[in-house]
Amino acid sequence: MKRFLPFLILFGITVLSCEREKVTFFDTTLKQALISASPTGTWESFVMPESDDFANIPNQDPKNRITQAKVNLGKMLFFETGIGLHPNKATSTGTYSCSSCHIPSKAFTAGRFQGIADGGIGFGKNGEGRVKNPLYYGHEVDAQGARPLPTINLAYVTNALWAGSFGSFGVNVGTESVWNQDTLIAVNFKGLEGLEANNIRALSVHRQFMDRAIADSLGYKAMYDEAFPEIPEQERYTLTTTSFAIAAYFRTIFTNQAPFQKWLKGDHEAMTDQQKRGALLFFGKAGCSNCHKSPSLNAMNFFAIGVNNLYQGNNGGFRTGPDDKRNFGRGGFTENPEDNNKFKVPQLYNLKDVGFYFHGASKNSLREVVEYFNEAVPENPLVDPAVISPFFKPLNLTEAEIDDLVEFLENGLYDPDLERYRPEIIMSGNCFPNNDPLSRSQMRCD
């Protein structure tokens, strides 16, 4: 046995060396693919900052620089049901919040294909149990005409919503002629970044309210005073300052604990070999990074890929239909026919458990999404083939490659603890994200 020992030792070293070479090959090849795909030519461009590294969080509004006091206030107000004070029916007063449609355990999306704030009751386990209040007609509920986008990694969003409608700068420079098409989009004349502009609109649209008396009664006055000492008191407790605080909070919500982010920061064991193979496909053969190119793998570009709208699905939906201008994506905002059916490139982190994909929620798994892109056959007959993106073409991925790419999307990009961005309590002491009797019972708030 002794005479074989040197051979066994040498064999073991060789095997371990080969294994290390295998890992090094994946890591080195992936890093080169990232450099090729990066808009800046560096793999570091895909790294997200820490949530408290305010100086390195991008796209801040000069009128609303991030401070810890604003983040603390925004974190509370986003979940605060006590500001849901303008419902269609009095029975819903104080029963919903921004987070009714953006639940941390569901990647800050709704737990269902269409979010319902005012006019909804119930929660279930992760928001999937929310249904229309039987006292409301369908047209009375507060529901979006497209699948709610997640409120994560928003530091990389300069113009909000699927159509990029909100924000005075970025891709909206040159669209000023349509800002007066309704009073909501006119907020763009305020010279604000997309998150601030959209939040002002959203708080109003979603039937919420704030003034000094409400801030005082709910226990937020001191937090407003700390967050906005430079703003005169008569202007300090408003939906505008509320929107600013929530925007500051939004910019700190990063999926920076996902395996891919850990790998980017030097932990080469954070991703499995299969996830690395999937990443190589994402940034290589599959061409996903042609469109998904920021640290959150989003982009401020708009493309048509021919998917169905929300009303066309089996799920239907409230307050939407064939004439809903939101079906036209960017074109519904710009009123330019060339923009019709083009939607913003969304971020791709923490999509594993969402269950509804594309603006019309027409797919129910990430595998279905990958297969749709692999086959590249538009599903919506109403979309003019002439506007379909040239990037939307068959990928010729094998079943094994689809498996690898899905694994990267599902688990390589999955941050397991978004609950860290959720407050323990809100100042009102209400149940959150919903405060109606059915939700309170299901969430065991009582």
Secondary structure as a PSIPRED ss2 file (coil, helix, strand):
# PSIPRED VFORMAT (PSIPRED V4.0)

   1 M C   1.000  0.000  0.000
   2 K H   0.000  1.000  0.000
   3 R H   0.000  1.000  0.000
   4 F H   0.000  1.000  0.000
   5 L H   0.000  1.000  0.000
   6 P H   0.000  1.000  0.000
   7 F H   0.000  1.000  0.000
   8 L H   0.000  1.000  0.000
   9 I H   0.000  1.000  0.000
  10 L H   0.000  1.000  0.000
  11 F H   0.000  1.000  0.000
  12 G H   0.000  1.000  0.000
  13 I H   0.000  1.000  0.000
  14 T H   0.000  1.000  0.000
  15 V H   0.000  1.000  0.000
  16 L H   0.000  1.000  0.000
  17 S H   0.000  1.000  0.000
  18 C H   0.000  1.000  0.000
  19 E H   0.000  1.000  0.000
  20 R H   0.000  1.000  0.000
  21 E H   0.000  1.000  0.000
  22 K H   0.000  1.000  0.000
  23 V H   0.000  1.000  0.000
  24 T H   0.000  1.000  0.000
  25 F H   0.000  1.000  0.000
  26 F H   0.000  1.000  0.000
  27 D H   0.000  1.000  0.000
  28 T H   0.000  1.000  0.000
  29 T H   0.000  1.000  0.000
  30 L H   0.000  1.000  0.000
  31 K H   0.000  1.000  0.000
  32 Q H   0.000  1.000  0.000
  33 A H   0.000  1.000  0.000
  34 L H   0.000  1.000  0.000
  35 I H   0.000  1.000  0.000
  36 S H   0.000  1.000  0.000
  37 A H   0.000  1.000  0.000
  38 S C   1.000  0.000  0.000
  39 P C   1.000  0.000  0.000
  40 T C   1.000  0.000  0.000
  41 G C   1.000  0.000  0.000
  42 T C   1.000  0.000  0.000
  43 W H   0.000  1.000  0.000
  44 E H   0.000  1.000  0.000
  45 S H   0.000  1.000  0.000
  46 F H   0.000  1.000  0.000
  47 V C   1.000  0.000  0.000
  48 M C   1.000  0.000  0.000
  49 P C   1.000  0.000  0.000
  50 E C   1.000  0.000  0.000
  51 S C   1.000  0.000  0.000
  52 D C   1.000  0.000  0.000
  53 D C   1.000  0.000  0.000
  54 F H   0.000  1.000  0.000
  55 A H   0.000  1.000  0.000
  56 N H   0.000  1.000  0.000
  57 I C   1.000  0.000  0.000
  58 P C   1.000  0.000  0.000
  59 N C   1.000  0.000  0.000
  60 Q C   1.000  0.000  0.000
  61 D C   1.000  0.000  0.000
  62 P C   1.000  0.000  0.000
  63 K C   1.000  0.000  0.000
  64 N C   1.000  0.000  0.000
  65 R C   1.000  0.000  0.000
  66 I C   1.000  0.000  0.000
  67 T C   1.000  0.000  0.000
  68 Q H   0.000  1.000  0.000
  69 A H   0.000  1.000  0.000
  70 K H   0.000  1.000  0.000
  71 V H   0.000  1.000  0.000
  72 N H   0.000  1.000  0.000
  73 L H   0.000  1.000  0.000
  74 G H   0.000  1.000  0.000
  75 K H   0.000  1.000  0.000
  76 M H   0.000  1.000  0.000
  77 L H   0.000  1.000  0.000
  78 F H   0.000  1.000  0.000
  79 F H   0.000  1.000  0.000
  80 E C   1.000  0.000  0.000
  81 T H   0.000  1.000  0.000
  82 G H   0.000  1.000  0.000
  83 I H   0.000  1.000  0.000
  84 G C   1.000  0.000  0.000
  85 L C   1.000  0.000  0.000
  86 H C   1.000  0.000  0.000
  87 P C   1.000  0.000  0.000
  88 N C   1.000  0.000  0.000
  89 K C   1.000  0.000  0.000
  90 A H   0.000  1.000  0.000
  91 T H   0.000  1.000  0.000
  92 S H   0.000  1.000  0.000
  93 T C   1.000  0.000  0.000
  94 G C   1.000  0.000  0.000
  95 T C   1.000  0.000  0.000
  96 Y C   1.000  0.000  0.000
  97 S C   1.000  0.000  0.000
  98 C H   0.000  1.000  0.000
  99 S H   0.000  1.000  0.000
 100 S H   0.000  1.000  0.000
 101 C C   1.000  0.000  0.000
 102 H C   1.000  0.000  0.000
 103 I E   0.000  0.000  1.000
 104 P H   0.000  1.000  0.000
 105 S H   0.000  1.000  0.000
 106 K H   0.000  1.000  0.000
 107 A C   1.000  0.000  0.000
 108 F C   1.000  0.000  0.000
 109 T E   0.000  0.000  1.000
 110 A C   1.000  0.000  0.000
 111 G C   1.000  0.000  0.000
 112 R C   1.000  0.000  0.000
 113 F C   1.000  0.000  0.000
 114 Q C   1.000  0.000  0.000
 115 G C   1.000  0.000  0.000
 116 I E   0.000  0.000  1.000
 117 A C   1.000  0.000  0.000
 118 D C   1.000  0.000  0.000
 119 G C   1.000  0.000  0.000
 120 G E   0.000  0.000  1.000
 121 I E   0.000  0.000  1.000
 122 G C   1.000  0.000  0.000
 123 F C   1.000  0.000  0.000
 124 G C   1.000  0.000  0.000
 125 K C   1.000  0.000  0.000
 126 N C   1.000  0.000  0.000
 127 G C   1.000  0.000  0.000
 128 E C   1.000  0.000  0.000
 129 G C   1.000  0.000  0.000
 130 R C   1.000  0.000  0.000
 131 V E   0.000  0.000  1.000
 132 K E   0.000  0.000  1.000
 133 N C   1.000  0.000  0.000
 134 P C   1.000  0.000  0.000
 135 L C   1.000  0.000  0.000
 136 Y C   1.000  0.000  0.000
 137 Y C   1.000  0.000  0.000
 138 G H   0.000  1.000  0.000
 139 H H   0.000  1.000  0.000
 140 E H   0.000  1.000  0.000
 141 V C   1.000  0.000  0.000
 142 D C   1.000  0.000  0.000
 143 A E   0.000  0.000  1.000
 144 Q C   1.000  0.000  0.000
 145 G C   1.000  0.000  0.000
 146 A C   1.000  0.000  0.000
 147 R C   1.000  0.000  0.000
 148 P C   1.000  0.000  0.000
 149 L C   1.000  0.000  0.000
 150 P C   1.000  0.000  0.000
 151 T C   1.000  0.000  0.000
 152 I C   1.000  0.000  0.000
 153 N C   1.000  0.000  0.000
 154 L H   0.000  1.000  0.000
 155 A H   0.000  1.000  0.000
 156 Y H   0.000  1.000  0.000
 157 V C   1.000  0.000  0.000
 158 T C   1.000  0.000  0.000
 159 N C   1.000  0.000  0.000
 160 A E   0.000  0.000  1.000
 161 L C   1.000  0.000  0.000
 162 W C   1.000  0.000  0.000
 163 A C   1.000  0.000  0.000
 164 G C   1.000  0.000  0.000
 165 S C   1.000  0.000  0.000
 166 F E   0.000  0.000  1.000
 167 G C   1.000  0.000  0.000
 168 S C   1.000  0.000  0.000
 169 F C   1.000  0.000  0.000
 170 G H   0.000  1.000  0.000
 171 V H   0.000  1.000  0.000
 172 N H   0.000  1.000  0.000
 173 V C   1.000  0.000  0.000
 174 G C   1.000  0.000  0.000
 175 T C   1.000  0.000  0.000
 176 E H   0.000  1.000  0.000
 177 S H   0.000  1.000  0.000
 178 V H   0.000  1.000  0.000
 179 W C   1.000  0.000  0.000
 180 N C   1.000  0.000  0.000
 181 Q C   1.000  0.000  0.000
 182 D C   1.000  0.000  0.000
 183 T C   1.000  0.000  0.000
 184 L C   1.000  0.000  0.000
 185 I H   0.000  1.000  0.000
 186 A H   0.000  1.000  0.000
 187 V H   0.000  1.000  0.000
 188 N H   0.000  1.000  0.000
 189 F H   0.000  1.000  0.000
 190 K H   0.000  1.000  0.000
 191 G C   1.000  0.000  0.000
 192 L C   1.000  0.000  0.000
 193 E C   1.000  0.000  0.000
 194 G H   0.000  1.000  0.000
 195 L H   0.000  1.000  0.000
 196 E H   0.000  1.000  0.000
 197 A H   0.000  1.000  0.000
 198 N H   0.000  1.000  0.000
 199 N H   0.000  1.000  0.000
 200 I H   0.000  1.000  0.000
 201 R H   0.000  1.000  0.000
 202 A H   0.000  1.000  0.000
 203 L H   0.000  1.000  0.000
 204 S H   0.000  1.000  0.000
 205 V H   0.000  1.000  0.000
 206 H C   1.000  0.000  0.000
 207 R C   1.000  0.000  0.000
 208 Q C   1.000  0.000  0.000
 209 F C   1.000  0.000  0.000
 210 M C   1.000  0.000  0.000
 211 D C   1.000  0.000  0.000
 212 R H   0.000  1.000  0.000
 213 A H   0.000  1.000  0.000
 214 I H   0.000  1.000  0.000
 215 A H   0.000  1.000  0.000
 216 D H   0.000  1.000  0.000
 217 S H   0.000  1.000  0.000
 218 L H   0.000  1.000  0.000
 219 G C   1.000  0.000  0.000
 220 Y C   1.000  0.000  0.000
 221 K H   0.000  1.000  0.000
 222 A H   0.000  1.000  0.000
 223 M H   0.000  1.000  0.000
 224 Y H   0.000  1.000  0.000
 225 D H   0.000  1.000  0.000
 226 E H   0.000  1.000  0.000
 227 A H   0.000  1.000  0.000
 228 F C   1.000  0.000  0.000
 229 P C   1.000  0.000  0.000
 230 E C   1.000  0.000  0.000
 231 I C   1.000  0.000  0.000
 232 P C   1.000  0.000  0.000
 233 E H   0.000  1.000  0.000
 234 Q H   0.000  1.000  0.000
 235 E H   0.000  1.000  0.000
 236 R H   0.000  1.000  0.000
 237 Y C   1.000  0.000  0.000
 238 T C   1.000  0.000  0.000
 239 L H   0.000  1.000  0.000
 240 T H   0.000  1.000  0.000
 241 T H   0.000  1.000  0.000
 242 T H   0.000  1.000  0.000
 243 S H   0.000  1.000  0.000
 244 F H   0.000  1.000  0.000
 245 A H   0.000  1.000  0.000
 246 I H   0.000  1.000  0.000
 247 A H   0.000  1.000  0.000
 248 A H   0.000  1.000  0.000
 249 Y H   0.000  1.000  0.000
 250 F H   0.000  1.000  0.000
 251 R C   1.000  0.000  0.000
 252 T C   1.000  0.000  0.000
 253 I C   1.000  0.000  0.000
 254 F C   1.000  0.000  0.000
 255 T C   1.000  0.000  0.000
 256 N C   1.000  0.000  0.000
 257 Q C   1.000  0.000  0.000
 258 A C   1.000  0.000  0.000
 259 P H   0.000  1.000  0.000
 260 F H   0.000  1.000  0.000
 261 Q H   0.000  1.000  0.000
 262 K H   0.000  1.000  0.000
 263 W H   0.000  1.000  0.000
 264 L H   0.000  1.000  0.000
 265 K C   1.000  0.000  0.000
 266 G C   1.000  0.000  0.000
 267 D C   1.000  0.000  0.000
 268 H C   1.000  0.000  0.000
 269 E C   1.000  0.000  0.000
 270 A C   1.000  0.000  0.000
 271 M C   1.000  0.000  0.000
 272 T C   1.000  0.000  0.000
 273 D H   0.000  1.000  0.000
 274 Q H   0.000  1.000  0.000
 275 Q H   0.000  1.000  0.000
 276 K H   0.000  1.000  0.000
 277 R H   0.000  1.000  0.000
 278 G H   0.000  1.000  0.000
 279 A H   0.000  1.000  0.000
 280 L H   0.000  1.000  0.000
 281 L H   0.000  1.000  0.000
 282 F H   0.000  1.000  0.000
 283 F C   1.000  0.000  0.000
 284 G C   1.000  0.000  0.000
 285 K C   1.000  0.000  0.000
 286 A C   1.000  0.000  0.000
 287 G C   1.000  0.000  0.000
 288 C H   0.000  1.000  0.000
 289 S H   0.000  1.000  0.000
 290 N H   0.000  1.000  0.000
 291 C C   1.000  0.000  0.000
 292 H C   1.000  0.000  0.000
 293 K C   1.000  0.000  0.000
 294 S C   1.000  0.000  0.000
 295 P C   1.000  0.000  0.000
 296 S C   1.000  0.000  0.000
 297 L C   1.000  0.000  0.000
 298 N C   1.000  0.000  0.000
 299 A E   0.000  0.000  1.000
 300 M E   0.000  0.000  1.000
 301 N E   0.000  0.000  1.000
 302 F E   0.000  0.000  1.000
 303 F E   0.000  0.000  1.000
 304 A E   0.000  0.000  1.000
 305 I C   1.000  0.000  0.000
 306 G C   1.000  0.000  0.000
 307 V C   1.000  0.000  0.000
 308 N C   1.000  0.000  0.000
 309 N C   1.000  0.000  0.000
 310 L H   0.000  1.000  0.000
 311 Y H   0.000  1.000  0.000
 312 Q H   0.000  1.000  0.000
 313 G C   1.000  0.000  0.000
 314 N C   1.000  0.000  0.000
 315 N C   1.000  0.000  0.000
 316 G C   1.000  0.000  0.000
 317 G C   1.000  0.000  0.000
 318 F C   1.000  0.000  0.000
 319 R C   1.000  0.000  0.000
 320 T C   1.000  0.000  0.000
 321 G C   1.000  0.000  0.000
 322 P C   1.000  0.000  0.000
 323 D C   1.000  0.000  0.000
 324 D C   1.000  0.000  0.000
 325 K H   0.000  1.000  0.000
 326 R H   0.000  1.000  0.000
 327 N H   0.000  1.000  0.000
 328 F H   0.000  1.000  0.000
 329 G E   0.000  0.000  1.000
 330 R H   0.000  1.000  0.000
 331 G H   0.000  1.000  0.000
 332 G H   0.000  1.000  0.000
 333 F H   0.000  1.000  0.000
 334 T H   0.000  1.000  0.000
 335 E C   1.000  0.000  0.000
 336 N C   1.000  0.000  0.000
 337 P H   0.000  1.000  0.000
 338 E H   0.000  1.000  0.000
 339 D H   0.000  1.000  0.000
 340 N C   1.000  0.000  0.000
 341 N C   1.000  0.000  0.000
 342 K E   0.000  0.000  1.000
 343 F E   0.000  0.000  1.000
 344 K E   0.000  0.000  1.000
 345 V E   0.000  0.000  1.000
 346 P C   1.000  0.000  0.000
 347 Q C   1.000  0.000  0.000
 348 L C   1.000  0.000  0.000
 349 Y C   1.000  0.000  0.000
 350 N C   1.000  0.000  0.000
 351 L C   1.000  0.000  0.000
 352 K C   1.000  0.000  0.000
 353 D C   1.000  0.000  0.000
 354 V C   1.000  0.000  0.000
 355 G C   1.000  0.000  0.000
 356 F C   1.000  0.000  0.000
 357 Y E   0.000  0.000  1.000
 358 F C   1.000  0.000  0.000
 359 H C   1.000  0.000  0.000
 360 G C   1.000  0.000  0.000
 361 A C   1.000  0.000  0.000
 362 S C   1.000  0.000  0.000
 363 K E   0.000  0.000  1.000
 364 N C   1.000  0.000  0.000
 365 S C   1.000  0.000  0.000
 366 L H   0.000  1.000  0.000
 367 R H   0.000  1.000  0.000
 368 E H   0.000  1.000  0.000
 369 V H   0.000  1.000  0.000
 370 V H   0.000  1.000  0.000
 371 E H   0.000  1.000  0.000
 372 Y H   0.000  1.000  0.000
 373 F H   0.000  1.000  0.000
 374 N H   0.000  1.000  0.000
 375 E H   0.000  1.000  0.000
 376 A C   1.000  0.000  0.000
 377 V C   1.000  0.000  0.000
 378 P C   1.000  0.000  0.000
 379 E C   1.000  0.000  0.000
 380 N C   1.000  0.000  0.000
 381 P C   1.000  0.000  0.000
 382 L C   1.000  0.000  0.000
 383 V C   1.000  0.000  0.000
 384 D C   1.000  0.000  0.000
 385 P H   0.000  1.000  0.000
 386 A H   0.000  1.000  0.000
 387 V H   0.000  1.000  0.000
 388 I E   0.000  0.000  1.000
 389 S C   1.000  0.000  0.000
 390 P C   1.000  0.000  0.000
 391 F C   1.000  0.000  0.000
 392 F C   1.000  0.000  0.000
 393 K C   1.000  0.000  0.000
 394 P C   1.000  0.000  0.000
 395 L C   1.000  0.000  0.000
 396 N C   1.000  0.000  0.000
 397 L C   1.000  0.000  0.000
 398 T C   1.000  0.000  0.000
 399 E H   0.000  1.000  0.000
 400 A H   0.000  1.000  0.000
 401 E H   0.000  1.000  0.000
 402 I H   0.000  1.000  0.000
 403 D H   0.000  1.000  0.000
 404 D H   0.000  1.000  0.000
 405 L H   0.000  1.000  0.000
 406 V H   0.000  1.000  0.000
 407 E H   0.000  1.000  0.000
 408 F H   0.000  1.000  0.000
 409 L H   0.000  1.000  0.000
 410 E H   0.000  1.000  0.000
 411 N H   0.000  1.000  0.000
 412 G H   0.000  1.000  0.000
 413 L C   1.000  0.000  0.000
 414 Y C   1.000  0.000  0.000
 415 D C   1.000  0.000  0.000
 416 P C   1.000  0.000  0.000
 417 D C   1.000  0.000  0.000
 418 L H   0.000  1.000  0.000
 419 E H   0.000  1.000  0.000
 420 R H   0.000  1.000  0.000
 421 Y H   0.000  1.000  0.000
 422 R C   1.000  0.000  0.000
 423 P C   1.000  0.000  0.000
 424 E C   1.000  0.000  0.000
 425 I C   1.000  0.000  0.000
 426 I C   1.000  0.000  0.000
 427 M C   1.000  0.000  0.000
 428 S C   1.000  0.000  0.000
 429 G C   1.000  0.000  0.000
 430 N C   1.000  0.000  0.000
 431 C C   1.000  0.000  0.000
 432 F C   1.000  0.000  0.000
 433 P C   1.000  0.000  0.000
 434 N C   1.000  0.000  0.000
 435 N C   1.000  0.000  0.000
 436 D C   1.000  0.000  0.000
 437 P H   0.000  1.000  0.000
 438 L H   0.000  1.000  0.000
 439 S H   0.000  1.000  0.000
 440 R H   0.000  1.000  0.000
 441 S H   0.000  1.000  0.000
 442 Q H   0.000  1.000  0.000
 443 M C   1.000  0.000  0.000
 444 R C   1.000  0.000  0.000
 445 C C   1.000  0.000  0.000
 446 D C   1.000  0.000  0.000
